[in-house]
Amino acid sequence: MKIGIVQEIHPKGYDVLKRNNLDYFVINNTEESHLTEKLADVDGIIVRTADINKKILSKAKNLKILSRHGVGYDNVDTEFLNTNKIALAITGSANATSVAEHVMTMMLCLTKNIFESDKLVKSNKFQDKGNLPNFFELYKKNILILGFGRIGKALAKRCMGFEMNIYVHDPFVSKEDIAKQNCIPIDKEEGFKIADYISIHLPLNSHTKDLISFEQFNIFKSNLILINTARGGIINEEALYKALKNKKIFGAGIDVFEKEPPIENHKLFTLKNTLLTPHNAALTLECRKRMSVESCENVVNFLTESKNLNEGNIINLNIIN
């Protein structure tokens, strides 16, 4: 069995493959022509963020499983995988803690105006603290969590520690299951009207593209802090820029962009009421280790038909029936 790993992963993952006597090699050149050549005879692919399109996949005649180093799979041609009964796996349990903590960090930094306070002290203006803009508490504020998978649930637990009112919208999770987690199920539009915070945990697809755009920013409260650690494109960036610039909302924490890396002169870079990070919410050391191990275990367990196969990590389960 031969495994192609597209982009370096943490060495703990390589140890999993070695222990199970699987041959593997790492590809750091992610150009389409190079990947098409190098992946032609592999049985499994492990990929981080590189695009794996139909042209690449159609040449990989022995391919049985593609394992994502992460939970999103918009960089993979899922239609080709489904049509050709090739398994698609994700690291479903690896990144919830790291992403949830990242969201909390963004919420706290923006709410407490941390960076302006830090700058004030470092510029020897300690006594001018009364001139800082208002900052607030999370206590009793309303958060709307869009998407209630592992990350959404992990975030909800952390918000409970701050005694927030936790509202959830997820059409694929029953109201009863949401309520069991001590959260309040709510219609999306109603949630938009009452939210002090919104955190997005949805995949990017035709239904979620521009889910939040010009119309929604006219609904939101002026004190809203909007957080996106899911996928760029779910929030329309032009609409976000105008809303922030015109102070229609209080602030935004953005870890993901429509185009990555974003253009050098991106409009969001000019604003003070944003906190921008380079799509690294899941890249804590602990999470990188977990994603590396889990993405490799998915391949090993599937190819060896192990009883340890975590079906929750396999997206197109029809291939194992």
C-alpha positions in Angstrom: 0.0 0.0 0.0 1.3 3.4 -1.0 0.2 6.7 0.6 0.8 10.2 -0.8 0.9 13.0 1.8 0.2 16.4 0.3 2.0 19.0 2.4 3.9 18.2 5.6 2.1 17.0 8.7 3.2 16.5 12.3 5.7 13.5 12.5 3.4 11.6 14.9 1.2 10.8 11.9 4.2 9.3 10.0 4.7 7.1 13.0 1.2 5.7 12.6 1.9 4.8 9.0 5.3 3.2 9.8 3.9 1.1 12.6 1.4 -0.3 10.1 4.0 -1.0 7.4 2.5 1.5 4.9 4.9 3.2 2.4 4.4 6.9 2.3 6.0 10.0 0.7 5.5 13.7 1.2 4.7 16.2 -1.6 5.2 19.9 -0.9 4.9 21.1 -4.5 1.1 21.4 -4.9 1.0 22.4 -8.6 -1.7 20.4 -10.4 0.7 18.8 -12.9 3.1 17.7 -10.2 0.3 16.2 -8.0 -1.2 14.5 -11.1 2.1 12.7 -11.7 3.1 11.9 -8.1 -0.3 10.6 -7.0 -1.0 8.4 -10.0 -0.3 5.1 -8.3 -1.2 5.7 -4.6 -3.8 3.8 -2.6 -4.4 6.7 -0.2 -4.0 10.4 -0.1 -3.7 12.6 3.0 -4.1 16.3 2.2 -4.0 19.5 4.2 -5.2 22.6 2.2 -4.1 21.9 -1.4 -6.8 21.5 -4.1 -7.3 17.9 -5.2 -9.5 18.2 -8.3 -11.0 15.8 -10.8 -8.0 15.9 -13.1 -5.7 14.8 -10.3 -8.1 12.2 -9.0 -8.9 10.7 -12.4 -5.3 9.7 -12.8 -5.0 8.1 -9.4 -6.3 4.7 -10.6 -5.5 2.8 -7.4 -7.0 5.4 -5.0 -9.3 4.0 -2.3 -9.4 6.7 0.3 -8.6 10.4 0.6 -8.1 11.7 4.2 -8.4 15.4 5.0 -6.1 16.8 7.6 -9.0 18.8 9.0 -12.8 18.9 8.9 -13.6 20.9 5.8 -13.4 19.3 2.4 -14.2 22.1 0.0 -10.7 21.7 -1.5 -11.6 18.2 -2.7 -13.8 17.1 -5.7 -16.4 15.2 -3.6 -18.6 14.5 -6.6 -15.7 12.5 -8.3 -15.0 10.6 -5.0 -18.7 9.7 -4.6 -19.2 8.7 -8.2 -16.1 6.4 -8.1 -16.8 5.1 -4.6 -13.6 6.5 -3.1 -13.8 7.1 0.6 -13.5 10.6 2.0 -12.4 10.9 5.6 -12.0 13.9 8.0 -10.4 14.4 11.4 -13.8 15.0 13.0 -12.7 14.9 16.6 -9.3 16.6 16.4 -9.9 20.4 16.2 -13.0 21.2 18.3 -11.1 22.4 21.4 -8.6 24.5 19.5 -11.1 26.3 17.3 -13.5 26.9 20.2 -10.7 28.4 22.2 -9.8 30.6 19.3 -13.3 31.9 19.1 -13.3 32.7 22.8 -10.0 34.5 22.4 -11.4 36.7 19.5 -14.6 37.4 21.5 -12.7 38.5 24.6 -10.0 40.5 22.8 -12.6 42.5 20.8 -15.1 42.9 23.7 -12.4 44.0 26.2 -10.6 46.2 23.7 -7.4 44.4 24.7 -5.1 45.7 21.9 -5.9 49.4 22.4 -5.3 49.0 26.2 -2.0 47.3 25.5 -0.9 50.0 23.1 -1.9 52.7 25.6 0.4 51.3 28.3 3.3 50.7 26.0 3.1 54.3 24.6 3.3 55.7 28.2 -0.2 56.9 28.3 -1.4 54.9 31.3 -3.3 57.8 32.8 -5.3 58.2 29.6 -7.2 55.0 30.2 -10.4 57.0 30.7 -10.2 58.0 27.0 -10.4 54.4 25.8 -13.6 53.4 24.0 -16.2 51.4 26.0 -15.6 47.8 26.6 -18.0 45.2 27.9 -18.7 41.9 29.7 -19.7 38.6 28.1 -22.0 37.9 31.1 -25.7 37.5 30.1 -24.9 38.4 26.5 -26.6 36.5 23.7 -24.4 34.3 21.4 -25.8 32.7 18.3 -23.9 29.6 17.2 -24.5 28.7 13.6 -23.8 25.0 13.2 -23.9 22.6 16.1 -21.3 19.9 15.3 -18.3 19.1 17.5 -16.9 22.7 17.3 -20.3 24.3 18.0 -20.8 22.1 21.0 -17.3 22.8 22.3 -17.9 26.5 22.0 -21.2 26.3 23.8 -19.6 24.6 26.8 -17.0 27.5 27.1 -19.7 30.1 26.7 -21.6 28.5 29.6 -18.5 29.3 31.8 -19.1 33.0 31.1 -22.9 32.6 31.9 -23.9 33.7 28.4 -27.3 33.0 26.8 -26.5 30.4 24.1 -28.7 30.2 21.1 -28.2 27.7 18.4 -29.3 27.4 14.8 -28.7 24.1 13.0 -31.4 22.6 10.7 -29.7 19.2 10.9 -29.8 19.0 14.7 -33.2 18.5 16.5 -34.4 21.1 18.9 -34.5 18.4 21.6 -30.8 17.6 21.1 -29.9 21.3 21.2 -31.9 21.7 24.4 -30.1 18.7 26.0 -26.9 20.7 25.7 -28.5 23.5 27.8 -28.7 25.7 24.7 -31.7 27.4 23.1 -32.8 26.4 19.6 -33.7 29.4 17.5 -34.7 30.3 13.9 -31.8 31.9 12.1 -33.5 35.2 11.4 -34.7 35.5 14.9 -31.2 34.8 16.1 -29.8 37.5 13.9 -32.0 40.1 15.5 -31.1 39.3 19.2 -27.4 38.2 18.9 -24.6 40.2 20.6 -22.2 37.6 19.2 -22.4 35.3 16.2 -20.0 32.4 15.7 -20.0 30.5 12.4 -19.3 26.7 12.3 -20.7 25.7 8.9 -19.3 24.2 5.7 -19.0 26.3 2.6 -21.5 25.2 -0.1 -24.1 26.6 -2.3 -26.5 27.0 0.6 -24.0 28.8 2.9 -22.2 31.0 0.3 -22.9 34.7 1.3 -25.1 33.5 4.1 -24.3 36.8 5.8 -24.4 39.7 3.3 -25.7 43.2 2.9 -29.3 42.3 4.0 -28.2 40.6 7.2 -26.1 43.5 8.3 -29.2 45.7 8.3 -30.8 43.3 10.8 -27.9 42.9 13.3 -27.6 44.9 16.5 -25.0 47.7 16.4 -23.1 46.0 19.3 -22.7 42.7 17.4 -19.3 41.0 17.3 -19.2 38.5 14.3 -16.7 35.6 14.3 -15.9 33.3 11.4 -13.4 30.4 11.9 -15.2 28.2 9.4 -14.7 29.1 5.7 -14.3 32.3 3.8 -17.2 33.1 1.6 -19.9 32.4 4.2 -19.6 36.1 5.0 -19.6 38.5 2.0 -16.4 40.4 2.6 -17.5 43.6 0.8 -20.7 43.7 2.9 -18.6 43.0 6.1 -16.2 45.8 5.3 -19.0 48.4 4.7 -20.8 47.3 7.9 -17.6 47.6 10.0 -16.5 50.9 8.4 -20.0 52.4 9.0 -20.2 51.0 12.5 -23.3 49.0 11.7 -21.7 46.3 14.0 -19.2 46.6 16.8 -16.4 44.3 15.4 -15.4 41.1 13.7 -13.0 38.3 14.2 -12.0 36.6 11.0 -9.8 33.6 10.6 -10.8 32.6 7.1 -11.0 34.6 3.8 -12.7 34.2 0.4 -9.3 34.1 -1.2 -6.3 32.7 0.9 -3.9 34.3 1.3 -6.0 37.5 1.0 -4.7 40.2 -1.3 -2.1 42.5 0.1 -4.3 45.6 0.2 -7.4 43.9 1.5 -9.9 46.5 2.7 -10.4 44.7 6.1 -6.7 45.5 6.9 -7.5 49.2 7.2 -10.1 48.8 10.0 -9.5 49.0 13.7 -12.5 47.0 14.7 -11.3 43.8 13.3 -9.2 41.0 14.6 -7.7 39.0 11.7 -5.8 35.7 11.9 -4.3 33.5 9.2 -6.6 30.5 9.1 -4.8 29.1 12.1 -7.6 28.5 14.6 -6.9 24.7 14.5 -3.1 25.0 14.4 -2.2 24.7 18.1 0.5 22.2 18.6 -1.9 19.8 20.3 -4.4 20.0 17.5 -1.7 19.6 14.8 -0.7 16.3 16.5 -4.2 15.1 16.7 -5.1 15.9 13.1 -1.9 14.3 11.9 -2.5 11.1 13.9 -6.2 10.9 13.1 -5.8 11.6 9.3 -3.3 8.7 9.1 -5.3 6.4 11.3 -8.3 7.0 9.0 -6.2 5.7 6.1 -4.7 2.8 8.0 -8.0 1.6 9.4 -9.9 1.9 6.1 -7.2 0.1 4.0 -6.7 -2.6 6.6 -10.5 -3.0 7.2 -9.8 -2.4 10.9 -12.5 -2.8 13.5 -11.2 0.6 14.8 -12.6 2.4 11.8 -14.4 5.6 13.0 -17.3 5.8 10.7 -18.0 9.3 12.0 -14.9 10.4 10.2 -16.0 8.9 6.8 -18.1 11.4 4.8 -19.4 9.1 2.0 -20.4 6.0 4.0 -22.0 4.3 1.0 -18.5 3.2 -0.1 -18.2 0.8 2.9 -21.5 -0.9 2.5 
